[in-house]
């Protein structure tokens, strides 16, 4: 019965062939328009007449009559609209007005493209709950309006921005706020409401942007009159006297942009174009956006929480030298982000984190000049708890300078391959698993891994040309541990462990190849277990300055091992196998101690053997 009634209505409903014909009709019943310009061109749809409507004619979802005063034809779109509804059939006509009309209509929740599009304006939206699916069509920006004023990486074609209050609530800490707490002290908890979002930050330290805390967070509970709970566990301890500031945010949320091919226009910070930017946004996701020639980051984020960037790419940006240009994605003050399956070619950065936390990057890859420019970077503004898995391309952490603090902690890198890896600044608790560093003759200093000995742990890594360990921070309680790794040297002779290292280092089941005049120059404790050292010639000298030094079940091939420095030494060498070379004890002082037992030396010499004493145990050695 209902099917028959619906079919009867379809057959008897008034039909028009185009929007132009509709405008000149006096009919005011429900009707169907077969196309925008002509039947079947994708435009048109079901329209109803609303005699009380005074909305502006937008050429698509709202149509004014040419013959009836007052009232409007309203498209019955069911929450979905596309550019065909506005007569945009291809990229010969700018689609800017149609985009504004659809996005600013809160009843439209899904926008789709059915053809290539041309945009010549930079659009700024404040709405939520919208999905823009470009269905893999191309978006060009030739003739786009230049950016007015100062450099603005948020002047994207599609910029979604929440609103932040000018009112600020602040609290001066009267006691230490410990790391990994989600309960924060406030002056008056009744001023806060569960579910509200805030831009939360602490006052800066010495550097103008040196803040340990700068995130977009949500209040999840009111604990008592002076404490609230938020959806973020603080990554850094904040000391008494630090000032915490809260500004309420009306976030944009649930915005998805997908399936877009983008070509940038312009060559500089004013004329260049890029597709997407989000600020004060939650659940703002981007899928399958592929850009060529973008100037600013393809996906620019600041104050974002809970988001996905997936299967996106950037090739050949117009500039990779200008500050902030040539990125696939830049993420500032971001939380809970997931970047995956992305790719860049000849770009500056694939992924850049600044003051971000609890984020993951996986299966992302860089080729061309991207490999040497640093596809994976952090600024060093106290990033923490970042995980990288299965990626490829040069990686540098916390290297942007003192302005941001040069600090990070708990960065985990797994199954990564690159020509260069540098994490030499104040990075604590760095974990590297199966990281492969391979030298490339086209990239200066490639083949090097340079790390900070502050809770460093490495497992299963391979370095092609040089390992360099320094120390600029002492925060971690975790041991510096290297396990199951392989290191090679070519012509570089920098110390392996440099004099700046003050914390103990433990190395297990690892191989050192191509040694030729290298040294472990730090006086800090150093131990090796089941490691192998291979010299380039029978006269290779390996100097060790460690005050406490242990070799257990290790193998020396063509190595002269020499104690260096005049300080008191305590050496423990057991179960050593040595072929060629020898061991120098010439710097062994009377206050030093030595355990040298169960060792087997073949074609090796002992030079300046310490005399027997209560502090020297020398027994059961085969020489």
MARMI-890689 format. One record per residue (C-alpha): residue in one letter; z, x, y. Coordinates in steps of 0.001 Angstrom, whole numbers, plus 500000, padded with zeros to 6 digits. Each point is the difference from the previous one (the first is absolute). Layout:
<atoms>
AZXY/...
</atoms>
This chain:
<atoms>
X500000500000500000/X501018502759502475/X496990502133499036/X497671497052500643/X501643499412503415/X499659503677501011/X496337500063498963/X499403496754501939/X501549501598503118/X497839503119499593/X496830497949499707/X500852497709502910/X501456502685502324/X497942500819503076/X498144503343499642/X498669502286502734/X497782503047499533/X501570502246502654/X502803500409502521/X497512499507502835/X499096496561498653/X503688499182499605/X500668500798503656/X497413497449501105/X501136497213497675/X502019496962501073/X501300499482496455/X503800500367499758/X500692499491496313/X500679502655497386/X496791501906499336/X498478502998498269/X497916502686501722/X497628501738497573/X499736503281501910/X500638501669503331/X496378500446501033/X498320498435496991/X501037498557496649/X501299502510497488/X500620502924502372/X503729500072499157/X501259498324503161/X501025496428500581/X502375498051497798/X502082496830500256/X500923498979503552/X502186497214501340/X500089498654503550/X503307500257501881/X499730498019503212/X503294501368501328/X499188503670499401/X499441502156503090/X499817503402498290/X497454502465501287/X496628499865498261/X499812503185497925/X496577499424498521/X501216499632496446/X503198498258499006/X500259498066503288/X496799498399501339/X499635498064503254/X497509497153500277/X497188500110502535/X499927496203500247/X503617498848499645/X502551500825502679/X503266501266498541/X500841500559496369/X498854502689497560/X498397500376496588/X502455501892497755/X498898501891496898/X501974499046496882/X500337503548498740/X503032499677497719/X501419503269501341/X496842502031499271/X497281500887502508/X497162502482500248/X497652501417502592/X497145497716498890/X502023497118501431/X499426501578503423/X496324500747499541/X500556503710499334/X497363500627497340/X499677503790500239/X500889503021502142/X497468499312502741/X502474497735501795/X503539501159500912/X502632498229497908/X502935500603502367/X500375496451501317/X499841498565496500/X502661502431498798/X502335499089502864/X499502496289499388/X500828500254496308/X502939502408500168/X501620498167502906/X499773496671498165/X503227499918497993/X498600497326497688/X497496502564498695/X501592502286497415/X496918501570498423/X496970501428501812/X496923501143498104/X496756501750500865/X496685499193498385/X497887502601501788/X500147503269501908/X501817499683503325/X500002501583503464/X503199500306502046/X499966501294503563/X503579499298501034/X503432501276498946/X502009497007498810/X503773499657500341/X501733497340497900/X503631498942499589/X499729497517497157/X501096500088496361/X498936498506496676/X496299500754500051/X497510501551497609/X496790501571501322/X497532500624497174/X496719501572501101/X498550499782496473/X498720503604500064/X497731499413502983/X499466502558502738/X501760499946503361/X498357501974502810/X501364500686503484/X497043501233502031/X500597499256503669/X503730499412499584/X502018499888503227/X501602503415500699/X503773500363499894/X501506499488503435/X502693502434501052/X501830502568497899/X499238500900496400/X500735496968497873/X499674500232496214/X501026496339499835/X496867498859501856/X498370499075496708/X497445497291499371/X502771498145498140/X503487500654501405/X502858497829498726/X503229500534501905/X503391498355499856/X502137499487503080/X503060502072500838/X502839498870502213/X500834501850503187/X503686499342499310/X501753502883498276/X503258500013498073/X501593503374499515/X502985501430498192/X501591503436500254/X501231501215496621/X503751500504499862/X499830501530496527/X497390501649497803/X497285497705498659/X499346501382496540/X496630500450498394/X498823497188497702/X501930497260501711/X498470496628500831/X503072498671501831/X499975500815503713/X502720499593502614/X499184497837503036/X501942498880503049/X499771496285499189/X498500498811496708/X499731496430501311/X497098501182502153/X498000500592496815/X498531497489497582/X499103500423496344/X496238500234499597/X499293501389503461/X498036503229500445/X500915502902502271/X498512503265501199/X502901502295499162/X500300503537501313/X502506502697500829/X499963502081503173/X498040503237499744/X501389503469499378/X498562503142501643/X496352499106499477/X498706497075502048/X498961498165496809/X502675501456497719/X501601496886498530/X501333499602496471/X499782496206500231/X497055497979501319/X498999497035497821/X499097496302500028/X502830498356498048/X501246496539499070/X503570498710500146/X500857498802496483/X503711499199500391/X502823499757502525/X502877501950498457/X502694499351502615/X500356499812503767/X499026503636500440/X497651500787497105/X496593498800498834/X497917500858496951/X496301500844500275/X497123500449497537/X499977503800500343/X502299502720498732/X500275502682502649/X498485503318498949/X502043502333502201/X503625500333500996/X500694499076503628/X503004501593501646/X502646498546502261/X498774499444503542/X496387499233499112/X498623496876501678/X498179497410497866/X497708497536501758/X498765496600498800/X497078498033501479/X499054496667498488/X496443499675498711/X497859496956499308/X497854501689497375/X496520499056498980/X500089499483496257/X497782499201497039/X496777501356501485/X497299501220497611/X496721501676500970/X497575500772497189/X496510500877498795/X498540501542503128/X497448502738500684/X500445501390503522/X497878502310502136/X501584501430503111/X498363500383503391/X500649502469502790/X501010503631499847/X503337500326501778/X503419498441500580/X498591497456502461/X496724498951498402/X500896500504496349/X500821497045497778/X502106499341496933/X500606496829498006/X503705499245499436/X503436500441501563/X503399498427499307/X503229500238501984/X503276498179499302/X498491498649496796/X501290499105496542/X497873499359496935/X496874501096501888/X497602501079497257/X496571501634500004/X497632500088497037/X496544501555499549/X499297500993503594/X497423502791500193/X499277501732503308/X497435502472501271/X500304501654503393/X503329498456501010/X501724501847502862/X503670498980499827/X501604499342496585/X498172497398497946/X503349498326499289/X502559500703502710/X503577498915499303/X503221500193501991/X503234498140499270/X498635498602496710/X502092498954496990/X498790498861496557/X496274500665499931/X497090501063497803/X496956502108500839/X497710500039496983/X496492501237499157/X499109501009503557/X497922502936501215/X498829502011503002/X496941502212500185/X498882502267502819/X502172498915502940/X498508501028503337/X502946502266500874/X502582501851497925/X501388502317502692/X501320497534502583/X503656499093499479/X500258496861497874/X496267499769499267/X498191500039496675/X502678498428497755/X499647497413497282/X503531498703500557/X502806500977502363/X503440498504499297/X502786500309502570/X503531498595499445/X498864498347496761/X501914498759496955/X499066498986496465/X496303500824500282/X497613500529497090/X496727501884500543/X497750500262496953/X496458500646498764/X498819501285503391/X497459502685500882/X498885502125502957/X497112502396500591/X499903502443502918/X502994498284501586/X503139501441501560/X502738498136498119/X499855497469497211/X503672499072500297/X502470500910502748/X503639498899500005/X502253500276503050/X503661498936499743/X499156497945496912/X501897499432496761/X499856498535496496/X496196500172499879/X497537500923497246/X496527501556500046/X498031500104496763/X496502500723498700/X498682501010503423/X497466502794500405/X498378502151502679/X496718501898499928/X497870502011502412/X501785501472503004/X502842497550499399/X501272502330497305/X500816502693502564/X501130497813502913/X502997498498498228/X499380496588498459/X503695499534499119/X502480500759502787/X503281498960501559/X501085500688503578/X503507501015499041/X501859497259501871/X502602499610497284/X497751498416497391/X501757499370496708/X499407498696496495/X496218500304499900/X498100500204496705/X496490501348499431/X498403499609496566/X496569500948498665/X498411501049503292/X497781502903501045/X499678501887503270/X501919502405502221/X503598499007500614/X502345501013502828/X503374498501500849/X502129499950503169/X497708502326501894/X499464498304503372/X502661501876501919/X503468499886501524/X499212496880502033/X500433497942496814/X502702502128498376/X498003501587497169/X502156498309497338/X499433498011496819/X501764499419496702/X499383498749496476/X496229500310499958/X498607499773496475/X496495501242499128/X498584499534496501/X496647500794498365/X498520501352503216/X497129502476500413/X499235501759503269/X498803503251501589/X503167500489502032/X503545498615499971/X502481500686502797/X503497498531500290/X501703502890501766/X502028498218502664/X503307498149499625/X499048498056496877/X502895499360497645/X499859498915496354/X496248500464499617/X498823499262496449/X496634501250498739/X498728499094496538/X496632501139498618/X498780501119503420/X496910502202499716/X499009502248502926/X496527501523499616/X498526502546502415/X496739499152501753/X498066502896501520/X498855497729502848/X503578499188501064/X502119502803501533/X503453500418498434/X499105497588497214/X501615500402496622/X503437500236501613/X503125497950499401/X502701500494502639/X503287498139499594/X503535499773501389/X502817500974497620/X502306497077500754/X500384497948496830/X496476500976498921/X498998499009496474/X496625500849498444/X498810499160496501/X496661500761498354/X498325501296503155/X497178502542500260/X499208502098503072/X496784501982500219/X500634502648502618/X503479500143501521/X503492498528499703/X502162500337503098/X503611498786500129/X501952499957503257/X503016498073501249/X500618498314503361/X502539497320499025/X503150499728497891/X500564496304499322/X499584499448496287/X502604500226497257/X497204500217497429/X499092503295498305/X496744501722500879/X498335499817496593/X496496501063498912/X499070499141496423/X496846500468497923/X497780501226502844/X497201502566500277/X499484502129503104/X497171502443500709/X499386502490502789/X496785501570501195/X500261502264503065/X503015498471501725/X503141502143500035/X502445497862501988/X503448499784498377/X500197497202497455/X503546499053500973/X500465501041503604/X503059501287501815/X500698496617501640/X501047498525496644/X503801499725499728/X500268497558497074/X499777500890496321/X496689499549498171/X499675499438496252/X496615500472498281/X499415499008496373/X497043500273497581/X497585501147502699/X497267502638500284/X499308502374502904/X496501501511499803/X498288502655502102/X503133501578501449/X499195503077502081/X502687501255502353/X501693496632500442/X503690499399500474/X502827497519499811/X501388501006503391/X502915497580500308/X503546501118499274/X500828496512498675/X500711499552496269/X496841500008497889/X499688499288496288/X497119499927497528/X500068498647496478/X497103500322497520/X497598501078502762/X497096502447499833/X498971502464502709/X496551501621499777/X499094502936502235/X496466500892501035/X500492503651499009/X502521502099498135/X501480501153503306/X500652496536501440/X503283499953501886/X502066496800500161/X502968500283502371/X503046497764499677/X502580499807502799/X502189497270498473/X503680500865499932/X500343497953496823/X497011500294497713/X499497498754496454/X497143500590497537/X500453498214496687/X497401500100497220/X497260501008502444/X496884502152499530/X498822502750502368/X496435501277499567/X499024503125501969/X502818499470502492/X502384502442501651/X503048497916500859/X501986501462502883/X503318499087501574/X499615500042503768/X502556500033502783/X503335501772500245/X502304497015499534/X502170499425496965/X497960498819496988/X500925498030496915/X497185500038497464/X499817498344496595/X496986501030497877/X500013498738496424/X497382499447497289/X497342501608502211/X496672501117498548/X498163502607502090/X496638501647499372/X499131502879502319/X501512500596503393/X503724500383500211/X503195499133501844/X501399501759503084/X503777499974500442/X499936502463502904/X501755497606502421/X502816499204497589/X503291500606501836/X503397500771498512/X501243496504500862/X497090498323498224/X500034498649496451/X497379499911497256/X499635498316496627/X497000501493498135/X500069498904496368/X497672499001497150/X496888501164501844/X496818501457498520/X497956502414502097/X496701501514498811/X498258502803501897/X502401499322502843/X502353502281501873/X503480499611501402/X500472501753503332/X503453500794501412/X501872498315497200/X503516499148501207/X502714502041498349/X502278498259497543/X503017498289501535/X502084496846499752/X497376498308502169/X497016501074497931/X499332498587496536/X497018501692498341/X499613499317496302/X497779498862497117/X496766500894501816/X496841501135498199/X498046502546502014/
</atoms>
